[in-house]
Amino acid sequence: MIKKRIYLLPVIILFCLFYYACGSSSDTTSKYLKKGTYDFILMDSLSIPLVEGVAEIDTSGSDVFGSYQIVKVADSTFKGYGSIQRGGEFKGHYDRTTGEVSMNMNPRVADANIFVSAKIYGTILRGTWSYSTFRGNTSGGNFKATRE
C-alpha cells in the first residue's frame, strides 16, 4: 500500500506543476482590450524611452479609437516626434481572435504618421511602433501601454 502511494507522489507533483504553469501565468495573452486610461511609452529599438503619454482607449466592435497626450519627453530628436508632439486622436483596429491592436496615431494626415502594432497581455499592450512616410518606414522601436 505504501509503495502505491510513493509512485503516485511524482504524478501528483507533475500534475500540480502543469496546472500551475497553465493556469496562473501573469503574462498570458488576454484577447480582450479593456476600455480606459493607459499610460504608454514609445521607446527606441533598445527600449530606451523617447516619450511617455496617457491615452484614453475606447472600442466599438473591431474599431479602437480615442485620444492621447504626451506628458514627458526624454528625446525629441527621433523621427516622428513632430507628428505626435501635441497629442491628438487615434484610430485603429482590434482583432479579438488574435488579441492584436493596430493604431494610427494621427489618422487625419496621410503622410508622416506613427503606427502602433501591439498584442494584449491582460491590462498591458506590448508591441512596436513605426514612423511611416510616403517613402516607407523610416524609424521605429518598442511600445508599451499599461492600463491605470
MDAnalysis code that builds the backbone (N, CA, C; Angstrom):
import MDAnalysis as mda
import numpy as np

u = mda.Universe.empty(444, n_residues=148, atom_resindex=np.repeat(np.arange(148), 3), trajectory=True)
u.add_TopologyAttr("name", ["N", "CA", "C"] * 148)
u.add_TopologyAttr("resid", np.arange(1, 149))
u.add_TopologyAttr("resname", ["MET", "ILE", "LYS", "LYS", "ARG", "ILE", "TYR", "LEU", "LEU", "PRO", "VAL", "ILE", "ILE", "LEU", "PHE", "CYS", "LEU", "PHE", "TYR", "TYR", "ALA", "CYS", "GLY", "SER", "SER", "SER", "ASP", "THR", "THR", "SER", "LYS", "TYR", "LEU", "LYS", "LYS", "GLY", "THR", "TYR", "ASP", "PHE", "ILE", "LEU", "MET", "ASP", "SER", "LEU", "SER", "ILE", "PRO", "LEU", "VAL", "GLU", "GLY", "VAL", "ALA", "GLU", "ILE", "ASP", "THR", "SER", "GLY", "SER", "ASP", "VAL", "PHE", "GLY", "SER", "TYR", "GLN", "ILE", "VAL", "LYS", "VAL", "ALA", "ASP", "SER", "THR", "PHE", "LYS", "GLY", "TYR", "GLY", "SER", "ILE", "GLN", "ARG", "GLY", "GLY", "GLU", "PHE", "LYS", "GLY", "HIS", "TYR", "ASP", "ARG", "THR", "THR", "GLY", "GLU", "VAL", "SER", "MET", "ASN", "MET", "ASN", "PRO", "ARG", "VAL", "ALA", "ASP", "ALA", "ASN", "ILE", "PHE", "VAL", "SER", "ALA", "LYS", "ILE", "TYR", "GLY", "THR", "ILE", "LEU", "ARG", "GLY", "THR", "TRP", "SER", "TYR", "SER", "THR", "PHE", "ARG", "GLY", "ASN", "THR", "SER", "GLY", "GLY", "ASN", "PHE", "LYS", "ALA", "THR", "ARG", "GLU"])
u.atoms.positions = np.array([
    [0.820, -1.189, 0.000],
    [0.000, 0.000, 0.000],
    [0.871, 1.263, 0.000],
    [1.967, 1.258, 0.761],
    [2.854, 2.413, 0.832],
    [3.558, 2.622, -0.508],
    [3.941, 1.540, -1.193],
    [4.613, 1.658, -2.478],
    [3.717, 2.327, -3.510],
    [2.419, 2.021, -3.499],
    [1.497, 2.653, -4.442],
    [1.426, 4.147, -4.197],
    [1.416, 4.559, -2.970],
    [1.369, 5.978, -2.643],
    [2.654, 6.690, -3.066],
    [3.778, 6.015, -2.922],
    [5.059, 6.604, -3.328],
    [5.091, 6.810, -4.840],
    [4.542, 5.874, -5.608],
    [4.507, 6.017, -7.059],
    [3.533, 7.111, -7.497],
    [2.512, 7.342, -6.743],
    [1.553, 8.390, -7.070],
    [2.087, 9.789, -6.782],
    [3.014, 9.895, -5.848],
    [3.537, 11.203, -5.467],
    [4.144, 11.966, -6.647],
    [5.010, 11.373, -7.470],
    [5.546, 12.108, -8.618],
    [4.448, 12.521, -9.613],
    [3.448, 11.679, -9.797],
    [2.350, 12.001, -10.706],
    [1.573, 13.204, -10.180],
    [1.313, 13.231, -8.897],
    [0.588, 14.352, -8.290],
    [1.411, 15.628, -8.400],
    [2.693, 15.543, -8.151],
    [3.562, 16.718, -8.242],
    [3.598, 17.242, -9.675],
    [3.741, 16.373, -10.658],
    [3.751, 16.799, -12.057],
    [2.418, 17.430, -12.458],
    [1.323, 16.846, -12.009],
    [0.012, 17.419, -12.299],
    [-0.107, 18.824, -11.706],
    [0.326, 19.005, -10.481],
    [0.255, 20.317, -9.830],
    [1.113, 21.341, -10.558],
    [2.313, 20.958, -10.957],
    [3.184, 21.870, -11.696],
    [2.573, 22.255, -13.035],
    [2.018, 21.282, -13.742],
    [1.381, 21.548, -15.025],
    [0.182, 22.474, -14.842],
    [-0.659, 22.201, -13.855],
    [-1.831, 23.028, -13.580],
    [-1.417, 24.459, -13.237],
    [-0.426, 24.625, -12.404],
    [0.032, 25.962, -12.017],
    [0.614, 26.702, -13.216],
    [1.403, 26.039, -14.031],
    [2.033, 26.689, -15.183],
    [1.002, 27.125, -16.216],
    [-0.024, 26.352, -16.411],
    [-1.026, 26.679, -17.418],
    [-2.085, 27.649, -16.912],
    [-2.367, 27.606, -15.664],
    [-3.499, 28.372, -15.165],
    [-3.189, 29.688, -14.508],
    [-1.958, 29.941, -14.086],
    [-1.737, 31.145, -13.299],
    [-0.653, 32.055, -13.844],
    [-0.278, 31.866, -15.081],
    [0.763, 32.719, -15.648],
    [0.239, 34.134, -15.822],
    [0.996, 35.117, -15.357],
    [0.556, 36.507, -15.447],
    [0.852, 37.114, -16.809],
    [1.604, 36.446, -17.665],
    [1.959, 37.000, -18.966],
    [1.174, 36.350, -20.103],
    [0.107, 35.613, -19.782],
    [-0.677, 35.001, -20.833],
    [-1.463, 36.070, -21.569],
    [-1.777, 35.787, -22.798],
    [-2.475, 36.757, -23.622],
    [-3.960, 36.735, -23.308],
    [-4.497, 37.889, -22.942],
    [-5.925, 38.093, -22.841],
    [-6.329, 38.788, -24.129],
    [-7.281, 38.248, -24.827],
    [-7.625, 38.783, -26.140],
    [-8.636, 39.911, -26.070],
    [-8.965, 40.367, -24.873],
    [-9.977, 41.397, -24.713],
    [-9.339, 42.717, -24.320],
    [-9.520, 43.703, -25.161],
    [-9.000, 45.037, -24.900],
    [-9.951, 45.736, -23.943],
    [-9.413, 46.162, -22.820],
    [-10.219, 46.849, -21.821],
    [-10.204, 48.345, -22.099],
    [-11.386, 48.936, -22.116],
    [-11.506, 50.377, -22.290],
    [-10.949, 51.066, -21.059],
    [-10.403, 52.267, -21.236],
    [-9.935, 53.018, -20.088],
    [-8.709, 53.844, -20.385],
    [-8.071, 54.288, -19.299],
    [-6.891, 55.134, -19.378],
    [-5.640, 54.271, -19.320],
    [-4.731, 54.509, -20.254],
    [-3.477, 53.762, -20.342],
    [-2.300, 54.733, -20.311],
    [-1.286, 54.407, -19.545],
    [-0.007, 55.108, -19.606],
    [0.818, 54.392, -20.668],
    [1.397, 55.135, -21.603],
    [2.166, 54.477, -22.660],
    [3.550, 55.082, -22.788],
    [4.435, 54.285, -23.390],
    [5.812, 54.700, -23.641],
    [6.184, 54.299, -25.062],
    [6.726, 55.257, -25.819],
    [7.374, 54.953, -27.088],
    [8.864, 54.895, -26.793],
    [9.491, 53.790, -27.180],
    [10.916, 53.585, -26.918],
    [11.649, 53.360, -28.230],
    [12.967, 53.519, -28.190],
    [13.746, 53.176, -29.377],
    [13.882, 51.655, -29.439],
    [14.655, 51.170, -30.394],
    [14.779, 49.724, -30.583],
    [15.528, 49.034, -29.444],
    [16.217, 49.804, -28.604],
    [16.908, 49.248, -27.430],
    [16.087, 49.413, -26.161],
    [14.809, 49.810, -26.307],
    [13.870, 50.030, -25.206],
    [14.243, 51.199, -24.304],
    [14.949, 52.177, -24.855],
    [15.234, 53.419, -24.133],
    [14.066, 54.367, -24.390],
    [13.407, 54.871, -23.332],
    [12.223, 55.719, -23.515],
    [12.514, 56.980, -24.324],
    [11.571, 57.296, -25.230],
    [11.634, 58.524, -26.018],
    [10.577, 59.509, -25.523],
    [9.337, 59.056, -25.464],
    [8.240, 59.869, -24.941],
    [7.299, 58.995, -24.115],
    [6.659, 59.630, -23.157],
    [5.641, 58.964, -22.346],
    [4.355, 59.758, -22.470],
    [3.241, 59.067, -22.392],
    [1.966, 59.746, -22.535],
    [0.843, 59.001, -21.856],
    [-0.351, 59.571, -21.987],
    [-1.573, 58.990, -21.439],
    [-2.582, 58.911, -22.574],
    [-3.238, 57.765, -22.717],
    [-4.236, 57.569, -23.765],
    [-5.553, 57.106, -23.159],
    [-6.629, 57.621, -23.692],
    [-7.972, 57.148, -23.370],
    [-8.382, 56.232, -24.508],
    [-8.494, 54.946, -24.231],
    [-8.791, 53.965, -25.271],
    [-10.240, 53.506, -25.149],
    [-10.924, 53.467, -26.299],
    [-12.305, 53.006, -26.368],
    [-12.405, 52.024, -27.536],
    [-13.417, 51.179, -27.522],
    [-13.618, 50.222, -28.609],
    [-15.095, 50.169, -28.976],
    [-15.333, 49.776, -30.214],
    [-16.675, 49.513, -30.707],
    [-16.537, 48.446, -31.778],
    [-16.924, 47.236, -31.453],
    [-16.718, 46.132, -32.384],
    [-15.237, 45.898, -32.597],
    [-14.801, 45.977, -33.851],
    [-13.380, 45.781, -34.152],
    [-12.621, 47.105, -34.260],
    [-13.292, 48.217, -33.981],
    [-12.639, 49.524, -34.028],
    [-12.077, 49.891, -32.658],
    [-10.909, 50.500, -32.675],
    [-10.317, 51.069, -31.462],
    [-10.046, 52.539, -31.765],
    [-10.316, 53.398, -30.793],
    [-10.162, 54.831, -31.015],
    [-10.009, 55.534, -29.675],
    [-9.645, 56.783, -29.740],
    [-9.515, 57.563, -28.524],
    [-8.623, 58.764, -28.729],
    [-8.088, 59.240, -27.611],
    [-7.213, 60.406, -27.654],
    [-6.000, 60.154, -26.767],
    [-4.954, 60.946, -26.998],
    [-3.735, 60.790, -26.206],
    [-3.059, 62.137, -26.016],
    [-2.244, 62.196, -24.974],
    [-1.428, 63.371, -24.689],
    [-0.021, 62.905, -24.360],
    [0.951, 63.657, -24.782],
    [2.334, 63.402, -24.402],
    [2.572, 64.148, -23.089],
    [3.098, 63.444, -22.082],
    [3.303, 64.072, -20.770],
    [4.777, 64.214, -20.393],
    [5.648, 63.451, -21.070],
    [7.076, 63.537, -20.761],
    [7.869, 63.235, -22.025],
    [8.849, 64.076, -22.301],
    [9.691, 63.910, -23.489],
    [11.125, 63.675, -23.030],
    [11.652, 62.509, -23.332],
    [13.040, 62.195, -22.997],
    [13.970, 62.531, -24.161],
    [13.443, 62.392, -25.406],
    [14.250, 62.666, -26.592],
    [13.328, 63.136, -27.706],
    [13.408, 64.379, -28.066],
    [12.538, 64.924, -29.111],
    [13.199, 64.909, -30.488],
    [14.347, 64.279, -30.606],
    [15.062, 64.279, -31.887],
    [14.742, 63.069, -32.766],
    [13.932, 62.132, -32.271],
    [13.656, 60.946, -33.090],
    [12.664, 61.295, -34.204],
    [12.798, 60.585, -35.324],
    [11.902, 60.807, -36.455],
    [10.490, 60.388, -36.049],
    [9.559, 61.290, -36.254],
    [8.171, 61.020, -35.905],
    [7.664, 61.845, -34.745],
    [8.573, 62.431, -33.989],
    [8.151, 63.221, -32.829],
    [7.227, 64.367, -33.240],
    [7.515, 65.002, -34.341],
    [6.712, 66.134, -34.794],
    [5.259, 65.789, -35.060],
    [4.978, 64.540, -35.419],
    [3.602, 64.164, -35.740],
    [2.777, 63.802, -34.506],
    [3.419, 63.635, -33.347],
    [2.663, 63.285, -32.131],
    [2.886, 64.255, -30.983],
    [3.743, 65.245, -31.157],
    [4.162, 66.089, -30.037],
    [3.008, 66.805, -29.342],
    [1.944, 67.116, -30.048],
    [0.825, 67.825, -29.438],
    [-0.262, 66.881, -28.933],
    [-0.095, 65.577, -29.144],
    [-1.161, 64.643, -28.802],
    [-2.233, 64.700, -29.861],
    [-3.376, 64.131, -29.570],
    [-4.464, 64.155, -30.539],
    [-5.317, 62.917, -30.443],
    [-5.992, 62.633, -31.547],
    [-6.860, 61.469, -31.627],
    [-6.173, 60.361, -32.407],
    [-6.554, 59.121, -32.111],
    [-6.038, 57.982, -32.858],
    [-7.193, 57.076, -33.241],
    [-6.966, 56.262, -34.253],
    [-7.947, 55.268, -34.698],
    [-7.198, 54.008, -35.085],
    [-7.907, 52.901, -35.009],
    [-7.265, 51.661, -35.407],
    [-8.217, 50.486, -35.420],
    [-7.617, 49.305, -35.353],
    [-8.340, 48.039, -35.460],
    [-7.977, 47.144, -34.285],
    [-8.953, 46.392, -33.845],
    [-8.795, 45.468, -32.720],
    [-9.297, 44.097, -33.162],
    [-8.423, 43.102, -33.131],
    [-8.768, 41.744, -33.540],
    [-8.936, 40.869, -32.301],
    [-10.176, 40.526, -31.981],
    [-10.459, 39.731, -30.768],
    [-9.952, 38.297, -30.879],
    [-9.829, 37.779, -32.086],
    [-9.390, 36.390, -32.218],
    [-7.894, 36.236, -31.967],
    [-7.106, 37.250, -32.333],
    [-5.655, 37.162, -32.133],
    [-5.173, 37.983, -30.943],
    [-6.016, 38.890, -30.439],
    [-5.606, 39.759, -29.336],
    [-4.612, 40.822, -29.778],
    [-4.745, 41.277, -31.026],
    [-3.816, 42.276, -31.556],
    [-4.535, 43.595, -31.818],
    [-3.805, 44.670, -31.603],
    [-4.326, 46.019, -31.794],
    [-3.382, 46.761, -32.734],
    [-3.932, 47.488, -33.699],
    [-3.124, 48.363, -34.544],
    [-3.756, 49.748, -34.506],
    [-2.912, 50.773, -34.348],
    [-3.416, 52.132, -34.207],
    [-2.614, 53.092, -35.074],
    [-3.318, 54.023, -35.682],
    [-2.721, 55.137, -36.410],
    [-2.827, 56.332, -35.468],
    [-1.703, 56.855, -35.024],
    [-1.697, 57.911, -34.011],
    [-2.036, 59.293, -34.566],
    [-2.203, 59.413, -35.875],
    [-2.569, 60.688, -36.482],
    [-3.372, 60.405, -37.755],
    [-4.600, 59.881, -37.610],
    [-5.345, 59.401, -38.774],
    [-5.833, 60.484, -39.730],
    [-5.779, 61.737, -39.348],
    [-6.254, 62.815, -40.224],
    [-5.216, 63.237, -41.259],
    [-4.007, 62.718, -41.141],
    [-2.921, 63.087, -42.037],
    [-2.498, 61.847, -42.830],
    [-2.286, 62.024, -44.138],
    [-1.930, 60.890, -44.992],
    [-0.455, 60.536, -44.922],
    [0.397, 61.492, -44.567],
    [1.842, 61.272, -44.574],
    [2.404, 61.558, -43.183],
    [3.525, 60.952, -42.885],
    [4.249, 61.198, -41.634],
    [3.433, 60.813, -40.407],
    [3.104, 59.530, -40.307],
    [2.322, 59.015, -39.189],
    [3.100, 58.000, -38.372],
    [2.732, 57.899, -37.125],
    [3.243, 56.830, -36.273],
    [2.154, 55.768, -36.164],
    [2.541, 54.537, -36.464],
    [1.638, 53.399, -36.388],
    [2.102, 52.480, -35.262],
    [1.161, 52.036, -34.447],
    [1.450, 51.135, -33.338],
    [0.824, 49.781, -33.645],
    [1.578, 48.737, -33.398],
    [1.090, 47.366, -33.525],
    [1.428, 46.655, -32.220],
    [0.400, 46.188, -31.503],
    [0.632, 45.614, -30.175],
    [-0.241, 44.393, -29.937],
    [0.169, 43.602, -28.982],
    [-0.571, 42.429, -28.542],
    [-1.050, 42.691, -27.117],
    [-2.217, 42.155, -26.790],
    [-2.819, 42.371, -25.483],
    [-2.349, 41.297, -24.513],
    [-1.824, 41.728, -23.355],
    [-1.411, 40.840, -22.271],
    [-2.124, 41.316, -21.010],
    [-3.364, 40.905, -20.827],
    [-4.142, 41.358, -19.678],
    [-4.418, 42.843, -19.783],
    [-3.848, 43.637, -18.881],
    [-4.041, 45.092, -18.897],
    [-2.849, 45.814, -19.526],
    [-2.008, 45.074, -20.234],
    [-0.824, 45.646, -20.874],
    [-0.893, 45.424, -22.378],
    [-0.556, 46.451, -23.132],
    [-0.367, 46.345, -24.573],
    [1.128, 46.427, -24.822],
    [1.675, 45.467, -25.541],
    [3.112, 45.450, -25.797],
    [3.347, 45.148, -27.270],
    [4.211, 45.965, -27.898],
    [4.487, 45.749, -29.313],
    [5.521, 46.713, -29.843],
    [5.269, 47.198, -31.060],
    [6.223, 48.080, -31.730],
    [5.494, 49.288, -32.311],
    [6.274, 50.308, -32.637],
    [5.763, 51.464, -33.356],
    [6.682, 51.714, -34.538],
    [6.124, 52.347, -35.561],
    [6.937, 52.717, -36.716],
    [6.477, 54.075, -37.232],
    [7.439, 54.848, -37.681],
    [7.164, 56.141, -38.291],
    [7.193, 55.930, -39.793],
    [6.081, 56.239, -40.423],
    [5.940, 55.956, -41.838],
    [5.671, 57.230, -42.623],
    [6.358, 57.355, -43.751],
    [6.134, 58.450, -44.680],
    [5.769, 57.837, -46.030],
    [5.573, 58.678, -47.040],
    [5.277, 58.149, -48.376],
    [6.429, 57.291, -48.895],
    [7.607, 57.485, -48.360],
    [8.773, 56.694, -48.785],
    [8.901, 55.382, -48.027],
    [8.034, 55.139, -47.058],
    [8.070, 53.901, -46.284],
    [8.415, 54.166, -44.832],
    [8.653, 53.089, -44.079],
    [9.022, 53.221, -42.669],
    [10.433, 53.783, -42.567],
    [10.587, 54.810, -41.745],
    [11.895, 55.436, -41.609],
    [12.512, 55.215, -40.235],
    [11.714, 54.894, -39.243],
    [12.253, 54.599, -37.910],
    [11.188, 53.879, -37.109],
    [11.553, 53.442, -35.936],
    [10.599, 52.739, -35.091],
    [11.257, 52.253, -33.823],
    [10.494, 51.505, -33.059],
    [11.002, 50.987, -31.805],
    [9.931, 50.197, -31.078],
    [10.050, 50.150, -29.767],
    [9.137, 49.363, -28.938],
    [8.061, 50.250, -28.325],
    [6.938, 49.627, -28.014],
    [5.782, 50.316, -27.462],
    [5.243, 49.509, -26.298],
    [4.830, 50.222, -25.243],
    [4.182, 49.554, -24.111],
    [3.146, 50.490, -23.522],
    [1.968, 49.971, -23.242],
    [0.905, 50.742, -22.595],
    [0.341, 49.901, -21.457],
    [0.133, 50.527, -20.318],
    [-0.382, 49.841, -19.136],
    [-1.658, 50.540, -18.669],
    [-2.707, 49.775, -18.454],
    [-3.969, 50.347, -18.005],
    [-3.842, 50.786, -16.557],
    [-4.317, 52.010, -16.285],
    [-4.260, 52.550, -14.920],
    [-5.254, 51.844, -14.023],
])
